[in-house]
Structures are given as C-alpha cells and as structure tokens.
Amino acid sequence: MSEDIGQLEYNRVTQTVSIIGAGDIGGSVAHALARREAAARVLLLDDHGNVAAGKALDIQQSGPIDGFHTQLEGTDDPARIIGSSVCVVADRVGTAGEWRGDEGLAHLARLRSYIADAVVVFAGAAQAGLVLSAAHEGGYRRERLVGSASEALASAVRAIAAMEARCSPAEIHLTVLGAPPDLVVLWSEASVGGYSLERVLSQVQLNRIRLRAARLWPPAAYTLGLAAAVTVEAIVASSRRALSLLTVLGGEFGVRNRVGALPVQLAPSGIVQTRVPSLSTRERVLVETALGG
C-alpha cells in the first residue's frame, strides 16, 4: 500500500498538464489544478502568449496564499506542450470562446504531433462534437478522449442536493447520462451517505432539485474548470472513483460512434473502464432519446 501511495505522489510531482486555450475556462482549469497540486507543472497555451503568460503569473503569485507549489507558465509556442501527460482543450482569449467545430478540429490536427499519446480532456460545454471529430477524423484514440462538462453538471446538482439534505456535497453520489444539452440525472441511483436520495428527501424536495437542475446547463467557467481539474487528477492518480464523463460510445445503450456521458474510470492510459447503470423504464427512454437511439 505504501508503495502505491508513493507511486501516486511520484506521478503528481513529475507530470506536466497543458491547457489549450487561456480564456476563462482555461484559466479556471489552471487555477484548480494548481490549488489541488495535481501536477508539478501547468502550461497555458494560447495564440495570445502574453495574456497566457500574465494569467499564469497571476495564478503562480497566489501560491503562497493558497498554499501550493505548482509551477505555471504561459506561451504561444505549441512545441512547449511536448511531453505532457494530459492536455486540456479549453477556450481562447477574447470573444472566440471554446475550441469547437471545424476550427477546433483543425487546431487539434496542427497540435497532433505535439500532443502525441497524452490523454485529451475537453473542458468546454459545447465540445461534444469535437470529441467525436477528434476520434473519427483527428487520428486520436477514443480511449484517450474524454469530456468533463457532464461531470461539471453532476457537481452542480450534487451541491443543490446537499443543500436540501443539509450535508456535504461529498456525501452525495449521483450519475449523469445522455448527451449535451439533454443530460439525464439518474435519480433512481442517487444516494446520500449510502442511503437512497429518494428515501431521505421528500417528494417536494426532490421536485425542487429537479426543477433547479434543469436550469443548470451550461455550467459556468469556474465549474467547468474545476470538473476538468478533477478529471485530470483522476487520470494522474489512476483514481478508482468513476466520473460522469463524455466519451465516444462503443455499443453502450445500443449506440455507437456518438458521444454520450457514462460513469468512467481513468488512468494515465486514458479510459480503463466504463459502466452502464441499471435504468428505470422512464430513464432509459430519456437517455435513448438524448443519444438519438
């Protein structure tokens, strides 16, 4: 056990994580990674290299206050991301927003030789199509591609449920399935402290959570950034915790070659396991409709 813990700590202190895009989401990912000390070095890559460098410096200078020692850098040189264990695709500085569509695919194609075999995490709320394009046209292996926006939604729903249950969000366990923007929360599987959420909360409380959850998409930049950082940490540490992540489906729910959210277990090699939860009849209809099945 001590050897395993030592290996995990070694992974953390030797890894470089690169963030493609130094916009609001990219900056949030960098800050969250630094605060969690999920890697030794975090690199922000953006065409506006001075802005990326300034944002990295700003986060770095908060280290003594937040108590982290992560090294942060900003650059416009794509060659600097060589050797990264994880690359996070975020958003650009300015009004262009998230990398997506044909423009996002072309950018990933230009970076393909630099990214090499790094696991790619898509942090944005509008990048499901880019995940699919990267697998089909970009030459990336599907098991090394995940989107974390669905986990951002799950995190936001946990926070709301925790307020109703008067507990810590860490005690709330729930899963999100489907495809953006039609993500489905599996209330039948949700639990708090090991007890079914449907048994702990009243029907009025559950309805209140459902109504609020329906208005949570898309998550804001900070929530998206934190979810991406949690995903990176799970990759680096080979976490046993399953996250609700977007992936290219390979037959789950009878659907192939489409992007959907599933409970996913990660390692430095990417996806090592996916789980298809048991669904009620209503939930299955909702999930299949969201996936276009």
N, C-alpha and C positions, 0 to 999 in steps of 0.2 A: 504493500500500500504506500509506504513512504517513497519507494522508487517511482511509483506512478505520479504521486504529487510532485516529486522533484522534476519529472519529465514535463509535466504541465507547466510548472513555473519556468523551466528552461524554454519551452515553446513561447511563452509570453514575452520573455526578455530578449528573444532573438528574432522575433517576427517584425516584418515591415508590412504595413497596410497602406495601400494607396487609394486615394479618393479622387475619382474622375469628375471634376466639377467643384468649384469653390463657392457656389451660391449658398442660399440659406440652408438648404438640406445638407450640402456638403460640409458647411461649417458646423452644423449641429452634429453630424456624424463624427467629425474630427474632435470636437469638444467632449462628446460622450465617450469616445474611445480613450481619450487622454485621461479623463476622470476615472474610468474603470481600469486603466492601465492594462488594456487588453493586448497591447503590443509595445515593443520598445520604441518603434518609430512610426510616425504617421505622416504621409506625404500628400499634400493637396496639389492636384494638377489642374491647371486651367489656362486657357489662352491669355487671360489677364494675369500674367505671372506676378506682377507687383501686388495686385489685390490678394492673390492666393498667399503670397509671402507675408503680407501685412496681417492677414487673418490668422495665419499660423503663429506669427509672433505674438499677436494679441492673446491667443489661447495659451501659448507657452508661458507668457508672463503671469498668467493666473495660476500657474503650477504651485508656487509657494502658498497661495491661499487655499486652493483646493486640495493640496497635498499629493500631487502626482509628479512623476519624473519622466514622463513620456517625452521623447524628442519630436518636435513638429517642424515641418518645412513646407514651403510653398514654391511652386515652379511652373514654368510653361514648357519645360523640356520633357517630352514623353519618355526619353531614354532613362530618366531617373526612376521610373517605376519597375525597371528590370529587377527581378529577384523578389518581388512582393509575393507574399503567401496568399493574400486576399486583395482583390480590387473591388471597390465600391463604386458603382455608377450612380452619380447624384445629379446635380443641376449646375448650370453655368452661372457665372457672374453676370448680372444685368437682367434684362427682361426676357431672354431666350428661354429660360426655365429648364425643366428636366430634359436630359438627353432621351430622345424617343424617335419613333418613326424611321424613315429612310435616312434622315440626318444622323440619328443616333447609331444606326447600323453601319453607316459609312465611317463614322468616328471609331467604332469598335473594330472595324476592319483595319483601319490605319494603326490601331494600337495592338493588333493581334500578336505580332512578333514580340512586343514588349511584355504583354500580359502573360504569354506562354501558358503554363499549366496552373496559374493561380485560380482559385475559386472566385467567381464573379458574383457579387451581391448587388442587386438592383434595388436602390433605396426609394425611388420615386413611386408616387401613387398612380402614375399614368404610363408605367413601363412594362406592363404585362405583354404587350405586343412586341416590345423589343427583346424580351426574354425568348419568345418563340422565334423571332427572326435570327437572333444570335445562335440558336441551336440549329436552325434549318439552313440558314444562308451564311452565317458568320464563321462557321468552322469550329464553334465551341462545343465541347461535350456537354450534353444536357445534365449529367450528374454534377457538373461543376457550375451550374447556373441556378440561382435562387432569387426570388423577390421577397423583400421583407415588409412590404406595405401591409400585407394581410396580418402580420404579427403586430404591426402598429395599431391596427383596428382592434385586434384582440386585447391589446394592452389597455386601450382606452375603455373598452367595455368592462374589463376587469376593475378598472378604477371606479366606474359607476356602480357596478355590483357591490364593490367593497363598501361604498358609502351607504348603500341600502342595508347591507348585512352588518355594518358597524365593525369592520375588521380590516386587516391589512390586505392590499391587493395581492400580496404574495400568497395569501391563503385561497384565492380564487383560481380555479382551474377551468378553462373552457377552450373550445376548439372552433376555428373558423374554416369553413369550406367554401367552394364556389369560385367565381372569377369576378374581379372588379368590373363595374361597381356593385355587382349583385353578390356580395359576400354573405354567407349564411352562418349565423352563430348557432351552434348545436346546444340548445338549452337543455335537451334531454340528458346530455353528458356533463353539463356544468356542475361544479361542486364547490363547496366552501368548507375548508377544514376536514375534508374527507366525506362530508355529507352532501347529498343531492341538493342543489340550489333550489329546486322546485319544492323541496320539503322544508327548507329552512326559511324561505321567504314566502310572504303571502301572495295571492294572485294579483292583488293591486300593485304590490312592489314589483313583481315580475313584469307586469304590463308597462309600468313606468320605465323600467330598464329597457324593455324592447323598443318603446317609443323614442327614448333618447338615443339608443344605439343606432336606430335607423337614420339618424341625422349626423352621424359621426364621420361619414365618408365625404370627401377625402380627409385623412388626418393632416394636421398642420406640420410644418417643417421640423419642429423640435421632436414631436412624437415619431415622425418618420426617421429622424436621425438616431434617436435612441434605439428604435427597433433594429435598425441596421447595425448599430454597435453591439447589441445583444446577439445578433446573428453572427457577427464576426467573432465575438468571444466564444460562441458555441463551436465554431469551426476550429479556432486555435486550440481550444481546450478539449476537443472531442467530447463535448458535453453529452450526457445521457438524456438530458431534457429535450423533449420534442417541441419544436416550434411550428406555428401555423404559417407556412411559407408557400410562396408561389413557385411552381415547378412545371416543367413540360410533362404532361400526363402520358403514361405508357400503358394505358388499359384500365386504370382506376375508374370506377363508375361506368365502365364500358366506353370510355373516351380516350382517344389517342391524338397526339400531335396538337393538343390545345393546352393552354396554360390554366392551371387551377390551383387553389390553396389546399394543402394537405398537412397533417402532422408529419414533420420531417426531422430525422436525427442526422446530425452533421459531424464531420471530421475534417482534418486537413486535406483529405482527398475529395471532399465535397459531400454529396448525399450518400449516406450509407444505408438508410432505411426509411421507408415511408409506411404510414399506417392508414388504413381505410376504416374509419369508425363505423359502428353499428348505427343505423339511422332509422328513425320512425318513418312511417309512410309519407307524412307531410314534409319532413326534412329531405327525404330522398327526392321528392318531386321538386322541391325548391332548388336543391343542389343540381339536379339534372337539367333543370330549366336554365340555371345560371351558367352551366357549362355548355349549353346548346345541345344537350343529348336528347 
